[in-house]
Amino acid sequence: MNANKKTQYFSKLSIPILEYIEKSDRICEIACGLGFLSMELAKKAKEVLSIDISPEAIDFMNTYLEKNSIKNINTSCGDWRKLCKEKVFDVVILSYFGAILNDWSLLKSIASKYIIAILPQTYRKDKVSNEDLATYNRETVDNVTEFLTEKKIPFKLMKDEIEFGQPFDKIEDAFNFISHYYNISDRNYAKEYLNKNLIKKEGYYYLPKTRKFGIFIIGPFK
């Protein structure tokens, strides 16, 4: 949440996507997380269904929606395969979530106009421990491009990068963050990394990070 506030990541990410959204559209975002992309898209769309398997994420989102009087977003917690079965939306959104390679038939069946997928340009490598931290069923720009091309599915690809660093109130918070997300057990190694990369700003610390991604506009479907 704090990272989005500092970088306006989801606001910037939504700009090219909104060109493919109409005011009458019903949208489904699968694996919505805390829902900030859904909220940006809901500013234009008629209705958004935001799905995530994490109860904590959905609870946060429900509280945020109520607090900010956002009425055209509905949330649902669980497996999207079950929750979306036999439903159809104008546009289905995926952000850093793998469903195209393994679940294409089901995914296509619930989208009448477009499937829009935001995926990493390459497998995500941790700069600190050099561990392969790729998730999202290893879906990237390259292998999804190959998949869509082979199946002769129409798509447009836009590559971009947006700053999405992490702010911290204390250095210890930064240490705990990289220890958890980068799976680092060597405290001295983590401190050395933070000494080189952590930036002190007015009132907080900031760990820079740039997300390099591709936006797939898959469709239009007939």
Phi, psi and omega per residue, in radians:
M1 nan -0.821 3.140
N2 -1.131 -0.635 3.121
A3 -1.088 -0.709 3.131
N4 -1.160 -0.685 3.137
K5 -1.094 -0.732 -3.087
K6 -1.292 -0.636 -3.015
T7 -1.814 -0.279 -3.050
Q8 0.982 0.636 -3.052
Y9 -0.989 -0.882 -3.041
F10 -1.250 -0.540 3.048
S11 -1.107 -0.772 3.118
K12 -1.193 -0.713 -3.141
L13 -1.086 -0.604 -3.052
S14 -1.285 -0.360 -3.014
I15 -0.987 -0.938 3.129
P16 -1.222 -0.462 -3.138
I17 -1.233 -0.666 -3.093
L18 -1.100 -0.352 3.086
E19 -1.131 -0.363 -3.111
Y20 -1.834 0.139 3.134
I21 -1.893 2.313 3.069
E22 -1.864 2.788 -3.071
K23 -1.115 -0.391 -3.132
S24 -1.614 0.008 -3.009
D25 -1.321 2.493 2.947
R26 -1.809 2.167 -3.018
I27 -2.029 2.549 2.968
C28 -2.153 2.181 3.001
E29 -1.853 2.072 3.125
I30 -1.585 2.373 -3.091
A31 1.035 1.023 -3.015
C32 -1.327 -0.246 -3.077
G33 1.101 -2.300 3.137
L34 -1.393 -0.089 2.963
G35 1.568 0.222 -3.047
F36 -1.228 -0.563 3.057
L37 -1.219 -0.719 3.073
S38 -0.982 -0.726 -3.118
M39 -1.155 -0.635 3.082
E40 -1.169 -0.737 -3.113
L41 -1.239 -0.536 3.139
A42 -1.168 -0.275 3.098
K43 -1.174 -0.356 -3.138
K44 -2.026 -0.682 -3.060
A45 -1.257 2.794 3.102
K46 -1.241 -0.759 -3.040
E47 -2.694 2.507 3.115
V48 -2.271 2.316 2.959
L49 -1.858 2.108 -3.103
S50 -1.912 2.133 -3.053
I51 -2.070 2.370 3.016
D52 -2.627 2.621 -3.115
I53 -1.445 -0.198 -3.099
S54 -1.587 2.049 3.082
P55 -1.065 -0.612 -3.131
E56 -1.133 -0.717 3.125
A57 -1.138 -0.757 -3.132
I58 -1.193 -0.664 3.088
D59 -1.078 -0.780 3.098
F60 -1.039 -0.804 -3.090
M61 -1.116 -0.759 3.135
N62 -1.055 -0.725 3.106
T63 -1.114 -0.752 -3.132
Y64 -1.132 -0.753 -3.135
L65 -1.094 -0.745 3.130
E66 -1.160 -0.758 -3.130
K67 -1.093 -0.611 -3.081
N68 -1.779 0.188 3.056
S69 0.930 0.762 3.077
I70 -1.590 2.008 -2.951
K71 -1.767 -0.325 -3.010
N72 -1.775 0.405 3.027
I73 -2.114 2.233 3.001
N74 -1.928 2.569 -3.129
T75 -2.075 2.714 3.094
S76 -2.616 2.380 -3.099
C77 -1.881 2.197 3.107
G78 2.569 -2.949 -3.127
D79 -1.359 2.145 -3.079
W80 -1.068 -0.505 -3.126
R81 -1.068 -0.646 3.122
K82 -1.449 -0.720 -3.055
L83 -1.222 -0.499 -3.083
C84 -1.726 -0.063 -3.083
K85 -1.014 2.225 3.129
E86 1.195 0.280 3.037
K87 -1.868 2.694 3.120
V88 -2.335 2.328 3.111
F89 -2.125 2.773 3.059
D90 -1.173 -0.797 -3.096
V91 -2.348 2.361 3.044
V92 -1.988 2.305 -3.071
I93 -1.975 2.368 3.021
L94 -2.252 2.281 3.108
S95 -2.230 1.944 -3.126
Y96 0.938 0.836 -3.139
F97 -2.512 2.289 -3.079
G98 -1.555 2.037 3.051
A99 -2.563 -0.215 -3.052
I100 -1.269 -0.843 -3.057
L101 -1.216 -0.690 -3.044
N102 -1.732 -0.346 -3.041
D103 -2.270 0.543 -3.030
W104 -1.021 -0.783 -3.077
S105 -1.037 -0.807 3.123
L106 -1.183 -0.742 -3.141
L107 -1.041 -0.813 -3.139
K108 -1.113 -0.586 -3.074
S109 -1.204 -0.329 -3.096
I110 -1.809 0.041 -3.135
A111 -2.065 2.119 -3.110
S112 -1.595 -0.415 -3.091
K113 -2.088 -1.027 -3.071
Y114 -2.438 2.621 2.803
I115 -1.984 2.178 -3.138
I116 -2.018 2.098 -3.067
A117 -2.154 2.240 3.046
I118 -1.805 2.050 -3.039
L119 -2.321 2.667 3.120
P120 -1.155 2.583 3.127
Q121 -1.217 -0.541 3.120
T122 -2.483 2.997 2.997
Y123 -1.041 2.429 -3.094
R124 -1.400 2.121 3.102
K125 -1.916 2.352 3.104
D126 -1.376 2.143 -3.106
K127 -1.175 -0.424 -3.055
V128 -1.453 -1.006 -3.046
S129 -1.740 -0.101 -3.112
N130 1.067 0.382 3.058
E131 -1.352 2.586 3.043
D132 -1.458 1.821 -3.094
L133 -1.747 0.352 -3.109
A134 -1.118 2.406 3.037
T135 -2.182 -2.517 3.046
Y136 1.001 0.574 -3.111
N137 0.961 0.472 3.100
R138 1.042 0.531 3.046
E139 -1.480 2.219 3.123
T140 -2.330 3.073 3.115
V141 -0.980 -0.768 -3.042
D142 -1.167 -0.885 -3.050
N143 -1.308 -0.468 3.052
V144 -1.283 -0.646 3.048
T145 -1.033 -0.790 3.132
E146 -1.079 -0.762 3.141
F147 -1.064 -0.869 -3.096
L148 -1.164 -0.662 3.138
T149 -1.147 -0.789 3.137
E150 -1.062 -0.654 -3.116
K151 -1.541 0.029 3.127
K152 0.967 0.747 3.091
I153 -1.618 2.202 -3.100
P154 -1.166 2.377 3.107
F155 -2.748 2.798 3.006
K156 -2.191 2.437 -3.125
L157 -2.118 2.236 3.065
M158 -2.090 2.144 3.104
K159 -1.714 2.502 -3.105
D160 -2.753 3.039 3.011
E161 -2.564 2.461 -3.089
I162 -2.396 2.417 3.068
E163 -1.153 2.257 3.124
F164 -2.518 0.935 3.131
G165 -1.300 3.070 -3.041
Q166 -2.063 2.166 3.063
P167 -1.537 2.645 3.127
F168 -2.442 2.555 3.069
D169 -1.355 -0.594 -3.084
K170 -2.347 2.719 3.098
I171 -1.081 -0.633 3.130
E172 -1.064 -0.610 3.081
D173 -1.113 -0.681 3.112
A174 -1.149 -0.730 3.105
F175 -1.062 -0.808 3.140
N176 -1.093 -0.625 -3.129
F177 -1.123 -0.930 -3.082
I178 -1.267 -0.488 3.083
S179 -1.118 -0.678 -3.115
H180 -1.356 -0.938 -3.010
Y181 -1.374 -0.436 3.105
Y182 -1.788 0.027 3.056
N183 0.976 0.917 -3.112
I184 -1.845 2.201 3.119
S185 -1.762 -0.333 -3.118
D186 -1.493 1.830 -3.075
R187 -1.107 -0.678 3.133
N188 -1.128 -0.676 3.115
Y189 -1.134 -0.708 3.110
A190 -1.131 -0.728 3.125
K191 -1.117 -0.694 3.116
E192 -1.085 -0.720 3.120
Y193 -1.113 -0.763 -3.134
L194 -1.176 -0.636 3.104
N195 -1.054 -0.574 -3.115
K196 -1.468 -0.513 -2.935
N197 -2.048 -0.437 -3.085
L198 -1.302 2.267 -3.104
I199 -1.846 2.297 3.084
K200 -1.580 2.105 3.113
K201 -1.983 -3.131 -3.107
E202 -1.254 1.836 3.071
G203 1.605 -0.073 3.132
Y204 -2.854 3.020 3.063
Y205 -1.915 2.695 -3.070
Y206 -2.445 2.260 3.080
L207 -1.849 1.857 -3.054
P208 -1.167 2.576 3.032
K209 -2.808 2.352 3.107
T210 -1.933 2.207 3.054
R211 -1.577 2.124 3.057
K212 -1.831 2.150 -2.985
F213 -2.554 2.990 3.005
G214 -2.194 2.486 3.064
I215 -1.862 2.005 3.068
F216 -1.585 2.159 2.960
I217 -1.798 1.737 -3.049
I218 -1.700 2.112 -3.024
G219 2.155 -2.860 0.087
P220 -1.272 2.606 3.109
F221 -1.631 2.639 3.129
K222 -1.772 nan nan
